Amino acid sequence: MADDATKPHIRPYIVRMYDRWIILALILALAWFARPVFAYSLFYRGVTFEHMLILPTAEHYYKKSINVYDKIPQGWVGLGELYLMRAPSDRQKYADAVDTFATGLALNPGSFTLAFDLGRTYFLGKDWRAALASFDRAVQIVPSSRFALDFAAWSAYNLGNRKLAFTYWHRLLALYPGDAPVRAILRRFGG
């Protein structure tokens, strides 16, 4: 017993300091690679608030999703569509929607949804040239998109380029031969 009293008190080994630094580095590395998961969860949180019509909170979560990880298009789409929803009554929201979709498309060049939504925004603003360029990009990403081909045709038609419009409509008809509205459009305009 006398030996126990003279021994210095030694804590049992749990985790030494250098182990803590290794664990911290591992956690930070995992958090870095888990950013897309966090961004998706924030995006879906924004969708929840949008469905409850609590739009400022939805906008907050969409922005958070973009800030966490900007390489997924969902946050950009959600935020841009939220702005586009308010665009008819607020010209600034229209500009915000264009900026949001354009920035998102620049960061996610393979996103059909961002290209299509950017084209749709330009189309609603009657910027036919920019709309045609965006819809053409959407068609390059997904060549069989019925809506992108039709919007591209209408954009070309509104620009005055009937030949290009008929090209898009014929392409649409080749993909979907039973499309009665396109047949009616071609009959009506003589294409």
N, C-alpha and C positions, 0 to 999 in steps of 0.2 A: 504494500500500500504506500509505502514511503516513496517508491519509485514514481507512482502516479502524481504525487504532489510536486515532484521536482521536474517532471517532464513539461516542456512548454506546450501550451495549448495549440494544436494544429487543426485548422478547419478541414473537414473532409473535401476531397476534390469534387467539385460540381462542374463548373465551367470556368476555365481560366480566362484571362483578359484577351489573349490572342484568339481563343476560340470564339469569343463574342464578336470580334471583328470579322472573322470568317463567316459567322452566322449572319451578321448584318449585311455583308457583301452578297451573300446568297439571297437574302430576302429582297434586297434592292434589285438584283438581277432578275429575280422572278417577277417582281412588281413591274419592272420595265417591259418584260415580255408579255405581261398580262394586261397591258394597257388597252388592247382591242376589246378584251372582255369587259373591262370597266366602262369603256366608251359605249359598247352595246347596251350594257345595263342602264347607263344614264340616258341613252336614247329611248329605250323602252319606258323608262320612268317618265320622260317627256311625252311620249305617246299616251300614257295613262292620263296625265293631266290634260292633254289636248282633248281626249275623249270625254273628260269631265267638264270641258269648256272652261278650264282655268288656264287661259292662254298665256298670261305673263309667267306663270310657273313652268309651263311647257317650254316656253322660249328660253327660260333660265337653264333647264336641263338639256335642251338641244345645244346651247352654247357651251355648257360644261362638257358635253360629249365631244364636241369639236376641239375644245381645249385639251382634253385628255389624250385624244388620238384623232388627228385630222385626216388620216388615210382611209377611213371608212366613209362611204357616201351617205349612210343613213342619217347621220346628224345634220349634214348639209341639206339633204332633201327635206327633213322635217322642219328645219328652221326656214328654208326658202319657201316652202309651201305655206308655212304660217304667215310669212310676210305677204306672199301672193294672195292669200285669202283676204287680207286687208287692203290690197292694192287698189281695187276700184274706188275706194273712198279716200285714199291717202296716197298722193303721188310719191311721197318719200318712201313708203313701204314698197312701192313698185321698184324704185331704185335699189332699195335694200335687197329685194328678191333677186334682181339681176346680179348684183354684186355677190350675193351668197351663192347662187348657182354657178356663176362664172369662177369664183374662187374654188368652190368645191370641185368643179370639173377640171380645173388646172391641177389640183392635187390628186384627183382620181380620174385620169383620162380615159379609163375603160368603162366608166359608169354610164350605161344607157339611160338610167333614170335621170341623172343630172343633166345629160345632154338634151333629153326630151323635155324636161321641165324648164330648162333655159330657153329652148325654142318656143315652148308654150307661153312663157313670160313675154318674150319678144313679140310673139304673135298677138297676144292680148294688148300689147302696147303699140301695135301696128308698125313695128319695125321689121318690115318684110324681109329685108336683106339679111339682117342678123338672125331672124327666125329660120330662114332657108339654110343658112350655114349651120345652125345648131341642129336642125332636123336632119340635114345631110350627114352630120357627124353621128347622130343617133342611128341613122340607117346603116352607116358603115359598121357600127358596133353590133347591131342586130338587124341584118338585112331583111328579115321576114316580118318586121313590125308593121302591122296594118296601120296603126295610128300615126307613126312617124312618117310613113310613105304618104299618107293622105294629107297630113299637115304640111309636108314638104311640097306637095303638089299645089295646095291652096296658097302657100307662101309664094311659090313661083308664079302662080296665076295672078295674085295680087300685085306682084312686081311688074306684070305685063309680059312675062316670058311664058307664053302659052305652050310653046314647043316643049320646054322643060317640064311644065305641069303635066302635059299629056304623056311624057316619058315616065314620070312617076306613076300616073294613074294606070298606064299600060303595064308597068312593072307590078303594080298592086294586083291588077286583074290576072296577070300570069301566075302570081302566087296563090290567089284566091279566085278561081274562075266563077264561082257562084255568087260573087259580090254584086248584088243588084244595084245598090246605090252608085257604085263606080260606073257600071254600065249606063245608068241613067245620066250621070254627069257627062260621060263621053258622048252619048247621044245628043244631049242638050247643047253642048259646046262644039260639037262637030269634030271630035277627035277620034 
